[in-house]
Amino acid sequence: MSRKTLVTRVLGGAVAVVALGWFAYANLGEAVDLRLGLFTLRDVPLPIVIYCALVLGMLAMLGLGLRADLRTRQALERYDKIAGELRDAVESGEPAAEREQQRTSST
């Protein structure tokens, strides 16, 4: 990672933390009632509700996207393996017909 990229990430993180802190401070006096079906939480501070919703949303997206991410990684590993085999075959001077025959017989 280059120094410029690191500085950009650190500054971006600092701006995000300052913005979140300002939001929490600006809405500190606001309280809401949270109706959760069977019971109700009264006078919950608004910043806590919003931050919890943000974290729960991120966890939900992580859980929902994890399966697709694993399938993509597996496909990329298979493609890398095939590309490596083809590269080795080309470097060794093996004819294309034999490479194709070996690839189809191994799958």
C-alpha positions as CSV (number, residue, x, y, z in Angstrom):
1,M,0.0,0.0,0.0
2,S,1.4,3.3,-1.0
3,R,1.9,6.2,1.5
4,K,-0.7,8.3,-0.4
5,T,-3.3,5.6,-0.1
6,L,-2.6,5.1,3.6
7,V,-2.9,8.9,4.3
8,T,-6.1,9.0,2.3
9,R,-7.6,6.2,4.3
10,V,-6.6,7.6,7.6
11,L,-8.0,11.0,6.8
12,G,-11.2,9.5,5.5
13,G,-11.6,7.5,8.7
14,A,-10.9,10.6,10.8
15,V,-13.6,12.6,8.9
16,A,-16.1,9.7,9.4
17,V,-15.4,9.6,13.1
18,V,-15.7,13.4,13.4
19,A,-19.0,13.3,11.5
20,L,-20.4,10.5,13.6
21,G,-19.3,12.3,16.8
22,W,-21.0,15.6,15.6
23,F,-24.2,13.7,14.7
24,A,-24.3,12.1,18.2
25,Y,-23.7,15.4,19.9
26,A,-26.3,17.2,17.8
27,N,-29.0,14.6,18.5
28,L,-28.0,13.8,22.1
29,G,-31.3,15.3,23.5
30,E,-33.5,13.4,21.1
31,A,-35.2,10.3,22.4
32,V,-37.6,7.9,20.7
33,D,-39.8,5.0,21.6
34,L,-38.8,1.7,20.0
35,R,-41.7,-0.7,19.4
36,L,-40.3,-4.2,19.0
37,G,-43.5,-6.1,18.6
38,L,-44.1,-7.7,22.0
39,F,-42.5,-4.9,24.0
40,T,-41.6,-1.2,23.8
41,L,-38.4,0.5,24.8
42,R,-39.1,4.0,25.9
43,D,-36.8,7.1,25.7
44,V,-34.0,5.4,23.8
45,P,-31.5,8.1,22.6
46,L,-31.7,8.6,18.8
47,P,-27.9,8.2,18.1
48,I,-28.0,4.8,19.8
49,V,-30.9,3.7,17.6
50,I,-29.3,4.9,14.4
51,Y,-25.9,3.4,15.2
52,C,-27.4,0.1,16.2
53,A,-29.4,0.0,13.0
54,L,-26.2,0.8,11.0
55,V,-24.3,-2.0,12.6
56,L,-27.1,-4.5,12.3
57,G,-27.5,-3.6,8.6
58,M,-23.8,-4.2,8.0
59,L,-23.9,-7.5,9.8
60,A,-26.9,-8.6,7.7
61,M,-25.2,-7.6,4.5
62,L,-22.1,-9.5,5.5
63,G,-24.2,-12.6,6.3
64,L,-26.1,-12.4,3.1
65,G,-23.1,-11.7,0.9
66,L,-20.8,-14.2,2.4
67,R,-22.1,-17.2,0.4
68,A,-21.8,-15.4,-2.9
69,D,-18.4,-14.2,-2.0
70,L,-17.2,-17.7,-1.3
71,R,-18.6,-19.0,-4.6
72,T,-16.8,-16.2,-6.4
73,R,-13.5,-17.0,-4.7
74,Q,-13.8,-20.7,-5.6
75,A,-14.5,-19.9,-9.2
76,L,-11.5,-17.6,-9.4
77,E,-9.3,-20.3,-7.9
78,R,-10.5,-22.7,-10.5
79,Y,-9.8,-20.2,-13.3
80,D,-6.3,-19.5,-11.8
81,K,-5.6,-23.2,-11.8
82,I,-6.7,-23.6,-15.5
83,A,-4.7,-20.5,-16.5
84,G,-1.6,-21.9,-14.7
85,E,-1.9,-25.2,-16.5
86,L,-2.3,-23.5,-19.8
87,R,0.7,-21.3,-19.2
88,D,2.8,-24.3,-18.2
89,A,1.7,-26.1,-21.3
90,V,2.4,-23.2,-23.6
91,E,5.9,-22.8,-22.1
92,S,6.6,-26.4,-22.6
93,G,5.6,-26.3,-26.2
94,E,2.7,-28.9,-25.9
95,P,0.2,-28.9,-28.8
96,A,-3.1,-27.2,-28.3
97,A,-5.2,-30.3,-29.0
98,E,-3.4,-32.3,-26.3
99,R,-4.0,-29.4,-23.8
100,E,-7.7,-29.3,-24.5
101,Q,-8.0,-33.1,-24.3
102,Q,-6.2,-33.2,-20.9
103,R,-8.3,-30.3,-19.5
104,T,-11.6,-32.0,-20.5
105,S,-10.6,-35.4,-19.2
106,S,-9.5,-33.9,-15.8
107,T,-12.8,-32.2,-15.1
